[in-house]
């Protein structure tokens, strides 16, 4: 194969460690993605995995998913990380097989598949479709029940199921999103199947059987075995790829990595949520400091707020906020968010509590919102915040109007 150069040979591949990452070389030349970015990543084990795959690679069909394709997509995405791959949720909700099955809205053509003579003559295939569909719907129901713990729905919004699934997508990691899109694009597997798979809610086999059952009436019976094997192979490749990111981080490691990165346009530290450490009492101004950071992330390109981390990166812990328990802390945080920023921003936020150094840190992960978010906190003036470098800045009226016009054209 000549993936990188006309003179490509696998034995010329090498891994070179740099200050912030490692990069794959072919001879004396850096390997690059199709978009021209260095084929690099901080996870050396992942790069070694890609190199060894290339060592044994044969000519593949362009439709085959490989670890190289996944790495390339991840690298190119990280170079343009402010723009997530787009998903047309309107189309998804109207056409995804398993959403329609969940809602009891499959069209007549899908139902008639069961009565096709060639299909009905294959009893094991009928059983495969029935049991695999049942299995995926069961996993989807369980996933929905789990996600309801993070879900807030305004009674004036769209279908709660549609909104919940959009919210779940927004909070996928970069690796999960990349994998989801590649699976969906190459397999035409729509949304639910790859979403459940990359989040670990269904197995590789369940994914393959679920997809196969959707496509079976378009595949010649003589190709059924090869088709199933191809789908299963791709699922294993994706599962392997994602496992490198699950193995590298425990919760403490994740917090440590954030702290190591330091505050910037996508990351900010706050010692407490409400407790004024100097005055020794609660203070609304402390709450406002957290809220304006969240609002600024929502209005700009998203980001992560760590509550319980001092400016110098040392751990304070949310224990200093003196709540009765962690549930009370989260309840207070989300009450502030819904009251001061609006209930409809909930799909764009995700909170979690992580242990480090025997203390607890709260991560508030934000994605950019689809509408301008104003901070309306009782006792303070209404303000509009954006991220400017490592801080949050309030815009005056004319600046805010121009920013909204430029960044929220639908408003």
C-alpha positions as CSV (number, residue, x, y, z in Angstrom):
1,X,0.0,0.0,0.0
2,X,1.2,3.6,-0.6
3,X,-0.9,5.5,1.9
4,X,1.6,8.3,2.5
5,X,4.2,8.3,-0.2
6,X,4.8,6.5,-3.6
7,X,7.7,4.7,-1.9
8,X,5.7,3.8,1.2
9,X,6.9,0.6,3.0
10,X,5.8,-0.4,6.4
11,X,9.3,-1.1,7.7
12,X,10.1,2.7,7.5
13,X,7.4,3.7,10.0
14,X,8.7,5.1,13.3
15,X,7.4,6.9,16.3
16,X,9.1,10.2,17.4
17,X,8.5,11.7,20.8
18,X,8.0,15.5,20.9
19,X,7.5,17.8,23.9
20,X,3.7,17.7,23.9
21,X,2.9,14.6,21.8
22,X,4.4,11.9,19.6
23,X,4.2,11.8,15.8
24,X,4.5,9.0,13.2
25,X,7.3,9.2,10.7
26,X,7.9,7.4,7.4
27,X,11.7,7.4,7.0
28,X,12.7,11.0,7.5
29,X,9.3,12.5,6.7
30,X,6.4,13.2,9.1
31,X,3.3,11.3,8.1
32,X,0.3,13.6,7.6
33,X,-3.4,13.4,7.3
34,X,-5.2,14.0,4.0
35,X,-5.8,17.5,5.3
36,X,-2.1,18.0,5.8
37,X,-1.9,17.8,9.6
38,X,0.8,15.9,11.4
39,X,-0.3,12.4,12.3
40,X,0.3,12.9,16.0
41,X,-1.3,12.4,19.4
42,X,-0.2,12.5,23.1
43,X,-1.3,8.9,23.5
44,X,1.8,6.9,22.4
45,X,0.0,3.6,22.8
46,X,-2.6,4.7,20.3
47,X,0.1,5.6,17.8
48,X,1.9,2.3,18.3
49,X,-1.4,0.6,17.7
50,X,-1.8,2.4,14.4
51,X,1.7,1.7,13.3
52,X,1.4,-2.1,14.0
53,X,-1.9,-2.1,12.1
54,X,-0.1,-0.5,9.2
55,X,2.7,-3.1,9.4
56,X,0.2,-5.8,8.7
57,X,-2.2,-3.9,6.5
58,X,-3.3,-5.1,3.1
59,X,-5.1,-3.2,0.4
60,X,-8.5,-2.3,1.9
61,X,-11.8,-1.3,0.5
62,X,-12.3,2.5,0.9
63,X,-15.4,1.6,2.9
64,X,-13.3,-0.4,5.5
65,X,-12.9,1.3,8.9
66,X,-9.3,1.3,10.0
67,X,-7.4,2.7,13.1
68,X,-5.6,5.0,10.7
69,X,-8.9,6.5,9.4
70,X,-10.0,7.1,13.0
71,X,-6.8,8.7,14.0
72,X,-6.8,11.0,10.9
73,X,-10.3,12.1,11.6
74,X,-9.4,12.8,15.3
75,X,-6.3,14.8,14.4
76,X,-8.1,16.9,11.8
77,X,-11.0,17.5,14.2
78,X,-8.6,18.6,16.9
79,X,-7.0,21.2,14.6
80,X,-10.5,22.6,14.1
81,X,-11.9,21.7,17.5
82,X,-14.2,24.7,17.7
83,X,-16.4,23.2,15.1
84,X,-18.0,19.9,15.9
85,X,-19.1,17.6,13.0
86,X,-22.7,18.6,12.2
87,X,-25.7,16.3,12.7
88,X,-29.0,17.1,11.0
89,X,-31.2,16.1,14.0
90,X,-34.4,16.8,12.1
91,X,-33.5,14.3,9.5
92,X,-32.3,11.8,12.2
93,X,-35.5,11.9,14.2
94,X,-37.6,11.4,11.1
95,X,-35.5,8.5,9.5
96,X,-33.6,6.6,12.1
97,X,-34.9,3.0,12.2
98,X,-34.6,2.6,15.9
99,X,-36.1,6.0,16.8
100,X,-39.1,5.1,14.6
101,X,-39.3,1.7,16.2
102,X,-39.1,3.2,19.7
103,X,-41.9,5.6,18.8
104,X,-44.0,3.0,17.0
105,X,-43.7,5.0,13.8
106,X,-42.1,2.6,11.3
107,X,-43.5,3.1,7.8
108,X,-45.4,0.4,5.9
109,X,-42.4,-0.4,3.7
110,X,-40.3,-1.4,6.7
111,X,-43.1,-3.5,8.0
112,X,-43.5,-5.2,4.7
113,X,-39.9,-6.3,4.7
114,X,-41.0,-9.2,6.9
115,X,-43.4,-10.4,4.2
116,X,-40.9,-10.4,1.3
117,X,-40.8,-14.0,0.0
118,X,-37.0,-14.2,-0.1
119,X,-36.8,-12.8,3.4
120,X,-39.5,-14.8,5.0
121,X,-38.0,-18.1,3.7
122,X,-34.9,-17.5,5.8
123,X,-36.3,-18.3,9.3
124,X,-32.9,-17.7,11.1
125,X,-32.8,-14.3,9.5
126,X,-36.3,-13.4,10.6
127,X,-35.3,-14.4,14.1
128,X,-32.1,-12.3,13.9
129,X,-34.0,-9.2,12.9
130,X,-36.6,-9.7,15.7
131,X,-34.2,-10.4,18.5
132,X,-31.6,-7.9,17.5
133,X,-34.2,-5.1,17.2
134,X,-35.5,-6.1,20.6
135,X,-32.0,-6.0,22.1
136,X,-31.2,-2.6,20.7
137,X,-34.6,-1.1,21.9
138,X,-33.9,-2.6,25.4
139,X,-30.5,-1.0,25.4
140,X,-32.0,2.3,24.2
141,X,-34.6,2.2,27.0
142,X,-31.9,1.7,29.6
143,X,-29.8,4.5,28.1
144,X,-32.8,6.9,28.2
145,X,-33.4,6.0,31.9
146,X,-29.8,6.7,32.7
147,X,-29.7,10.0,30.8
148,X,-32.8,11.3,32.5
149,X,-30.6,11.9,35.5
150,X,-28.8,14.6,33.5
151,X,-31.8,15.8,31.6
152,X,-33.9,19.0,32.0
153,X,-36.8,19.6,29.6
154,X,-38.8,22.8,29.2
155,X,-42.4,21.9,28.6
156,X,-42.3,24.3,25.6
157,X,-39.4,22.5,23.8
158,X,-39.4,19.8,21.2
159,X,-40.1,16.1,21.8
160,X,-38.3,15.2,25.1
161,X,-36.8,12.0,23.5
162,X,-35.4,14.0,20.6
163,X,-33.9,16.6,22.9
164,X,-32.4,14.0,25.2
165,X,-30.7,12.3,22.3
166,X,-29.3,15.7,21.1
167,X,-28.0,16.4,24.6
168,X,-26.3,13.0,24.7
169,X,-24.6,13.7,21.4
170,X,-23.4,17.1,22.5
171,X,-21.7,15.6,25.5
172,X,-19.9,12.8,23.6
173,X,-16.1,13.0,23.8
174,X,-14.2,14.0,20.7
175,X,-13.2,10.4,20.2
176,X,-16.8,9.2,20.5
177,X,-18.1,11.8,18.1
178,X,-15.5,11.0,15.5
179,X,-16.2,7.3,15.8
180,X,-20.0,7.9,15.6
181,X,-19.7,9.9,12.5
182,X,-17.4,7.5,10.7
183,X,-19.6,4.5,11.5
184,X,-22.7,6.5,10.4
185,X,-21.1,7.7,7.2
186,X,-19.5,4.4,6.1
187,X,-22.2,2.0,7.3
188,X,-25.2,4.3,6.8
189,X,-26.1,3.2,10.3
190,X,-28.0,6.5,11.1
191,X,-27.6,7.7,14.7
192,X,-29.0,5.5,17.5
193,X,-26.9,2.4,16.7
194,X,-23.5,4.2,16.5
195,X,-24.4,6.3,19.5
196,X,-25.2,3.4,21.7
197,X,-22.1,1.5,20.5
198,X,-19.5,4.3,21.0
199,X,-21.0,5.0,24.5
200,X,-20.6,1.3,25.4
201,X,-24.3,0.6,25.8
202,X,-24.3,-2.2,23.2
203,X,-21.6,-4.7,22.2
204,X,-19.8,-5.0,18.9
205,X,-21.9,-8.0,18.1
206,X,-25.1,-6.2,18.9
207,X,-24.1,-3.3,16.7
208,X,-23.3,-5.6,13.8
209,X,-26.4,-7.7,14.1
210,X,-28.6,-4.5,14.6
211,X,-27.1,-2.9,11.4
212,X,-27.3,-6.2,9.5
213,X,-30.9,-6.6,10.4
214,X,-31.6,-3.1,9.0
215,X,-29.9,-3.8,5.7
216,X,-30.7,-7.4,5.1
217,X,-33.4,-6.9,2.6
218,X,-30.9,-4.9,0.4
219,X,-28.2,-7.6,0.5
220,X,-28.1,-10.7,-1.6
221,X,-28.4,-13.9,0.6
222,X,-25.1,-15.1,-0.8
223,X,-23.4,-12.0,0.6
224,X,-24.9,-12.2,4.1
225,X,-22.0,-13.9,5.8
226,X,-19.4,-11.5,4.2
227,X,-21.5,-8.5,5.0
228,X,-21.9,-9.5,8.7
229,X,-18.1,-10.2,9.0
230,X,-17.2,-6.8,7.5
231,X,-19.5,-5.0,9.9
232,X,-18.3,-6.9,12.9
233,X,-14.7,-6.2,11.9
234,X,-15.3,-2.4,11.7
235,X,-17.0,-2.5,15.1
236,X,-14.0,-4.2,16.6
237,X,-11.7,-1.6,15.1
238,X,-13.7,1.2,16.6
239,X,-14.0,-0.5,20.0
240,X,-10.2,-1.0,20.1
241,X,-9.7,2.7,19.1
242,X,-12.0,3.9,21.9
243,X,-10.4,1.6,24.5
244,X,-7.1,3.5,24.3
245,X,-8.9,6.6,25.7
246,X,-10.7,4.7,28.4
247,X,-7.5,3.0,29.7
248,X,-5.5,6.2,29.9
249,X,-7.6,8.1,32.4
250,X,-9.0,7.5,35.8
251,X,-11.0,10.4,37.3
252,X,-8.0,11.7,39.2
253,X,-5.8,11.5,36.1
254,X,-8.5,13.4,34.1
255,X,-8.5,16.2,36.7
256,X,-4.7,16.2,36.8
257,X,-4.6,16.6,33.0
258,X,-7.0,19.5,33.1
259,X,-4.9,21.2,35.8
260,X,-1.7,20.6,34.0
261,X,-3.2,22.3,30.9
262,X,-3.8,25.4,33.0
263,X,-6.5,28.0,32.6
264,X,-7.2,29.3,29.1
265,X,-10.0,30.1,26.8
266,X,-11.6,26.6,27.2
267,X,-10.8,26.0,30.9
268,X,-11.2,27.9,34.2
269,X,-10.8,27.1,37.9
270,X,-12.9,28.2,40.8
271,X,-12.1,27.4,44.4
272,X,-15.7,27.3,45.5
273,X,-19.3,27.6,44.3
274,X,-20.7,29.8,47.0
275,X,-18.3,30.0,50.0
276,X,-16.2,33.1,50.4
277,X,-13.0,31.7,51.9
278,X,-11.8,35.1,53.1
279,X,-15.1,36.2,54.7
280,X,-15.9,32.7,56.0
281,X,-19.5,32.8,54.7
282,X,-21.6,32.3,51.6
283,X,-21.5,35.1,49.0
284,X,-23.6,35.6,45.9
285,X,-20.7,37.3,44.2
286,X,-18.8,33.9,44.4
287,X,-21.8,32.2,42.8
288,X,-21.8,34.9,40.1
289,X,-18.2,34.2,39.3
290,X,-19.1,30.6,38.4
291,X,-22.2,31.6,36.5
292,X,-20.5,34.2,34.3
293,X,-17.9,31.6,33.3
294,X,-20.6,29.1,32.4
295,X,-22.5,31.8,30.5
296,X,-19.3,32.8,28.6
297,X,-18.5,29.3,27.6
298,X,-22.1,28.8,26.3
299,X,-21.9,32.0,24.3
300,X,-18.5,31.3,22.8
301,X,-17.0,27.9,22.0
302,X,-17.8,25.9,25.1
303,X,-15.3,24.9,27.8
304,X,-14.8,23.3,31.2
305,X,-15.2,24.8,34.6
306,X,-13.5,23.1,37.5
307,X,-15.1,24.0,40.9
308,X,-12.9,23.1,43.8
309,X,-9.6,24.0,42.2
310,X,-7.7,27.1,43.2
311,X,-6.1,29.5,40.7
312,X,-2.7,28.0,41.3
313,X,-4.0,24.5,40.4
314,X,-4.0,23.1,43.9
315,X,-7.1,21.3,45.2
316,X,-9.6,23.1,47.5
317,X,-12.5,20.6,47.1
318,X,-16.2,21.4,47.0
319,X,-16.2,20.3,50.7
320,X,-15.3,23.9,51.4
321,X,-18.8,24.9,50.2
322,X,-20.2,23.3,53.3
323,X,-23.1,21.5,51.8
324,X,-24.7,18.6,53.7
325,X,-23.7,16.2,50.9
326,X,-22.7,16.1,47.3
327,X,-26.4,15.8,46.1
328,X,-27.1,19.1,47.8
329,X,-24.1,20.7,46.1
330,X,-25.3,19.6,42.6
331,X,-28.9,20.6,43.4
332,X,-27.7,24.1,44.3
333,X,-25.5,24.3,41.2
334,X,-28.3,23.3,38.9
335,X,-30.8,25.6,40.6
336,X,-28.5,28.5,40.0
337,X,-28.0,27.5,36.3
338,X,-31.8,27.2,35.6
339,X,-32.7,30.3,37.6
340,X,-30.0,32.6,36.3
341,X,-29.2,31.3,32.8
342,X,-32.5,29.6,31.7
343,X,-33.8,26.1,31.9
344,X,-33.2,25.5,28.2
345,X,-29.4,25.6,28.5
346,X,-29.4,22.3,30.4
347,X,-28.8,20.2,27.2
348,X,-25.6,22.1,26.7
349,X,-24.2,21.4,30.2
350,X,-23.0,18.3,31.9
351,X,-21.8,18.1,35.5
352,X,-19.8,15.4,37.3
353,X,-18.0,15.0,40.6
354,X,-14.5,13.5,40.6
355,X,-12.3,12.5,43.6
356,X,-8.6,13.6,43.8
357,X,-6.3,13.9,46.8
358,X,-9.2,12.8,49.0
359,X,-11.2,15.9,47.9
360,X,-14.0,16.3,45.4
361,X,-13.9,18.5,42.3
362,X,-16.9,19.4,40.2
363,X,-16.5,19.4,36.4
364,X,-19.0,21.5,34.5
365,X,-18.5,20.8,30.8
366,X,-20.2,23.2,28.4
367,X,-20.8,23.2,24.7
368,X,-21.7,26.3,22.7
369,X,-25.4,27.1,23.0
370,X,-27.7,27.6,20.0
371,X,-29.0,30.9,21.4
372,X,-27.4,33.9,23.3
373,X,-27.3,33.3,27.0
374,X,-27.8,36.2,29.4
375,X,-26.9,36.1,33.1
376,X,-29.9,37.2,35.0
377,X,-29.0,36.8,38.7
378,X,-31.3,38.4,41.3
379,X,-29.6,41.4,42.9
380,X,-27.3,42.0,39.9
381,X,-27.6,43.7,36.6
382,X,-28.4,41.5,33.6
383,X,-25.2,40.9,31.6
384,X,-23.9,39.1,28.5
385,X,-20.6,37.4,28.8
386,X,-18.1,35.8,26.3
387,X,-14.7,34.3,26.6
388,X,-11.8,36.6,25.9
389,X,-8.5,34.6,26.3
390,X,-8.4,33.0,29.8
391,X,-11.2,35.2,31.2
392,X,-14.9,36.1,30.8
393,X,-15.8,39.6,29.7
394,X,-19.1,41.4,29.9
395,X,-20.1,43.2,26.7
396,X,-21.9,46.5,26.7
397,X,-25.3,46.7,24.8
398,X,-23.9,47.7,21.4
399,X,-21.1,45.1,21.6
400,X,-23.5,42.4,22.7
401,X,-25.9,43.2,19.8
402,X,-23.1,43.0,17.2
403,X,-21.8,39.7,18.7
404,X,-25.3,38.1,18.8
405,X,-25.9,39.2,15.2
406,X,-22.6,37.7,14.1
407,X,-22.7,34.4,16.1
408,X,-26.5,33.7,16.4
409,X,-27.9,34.6,13.0
410,X,-31.1,32.7,13.6
411,X,-32.0,34.9,16.6
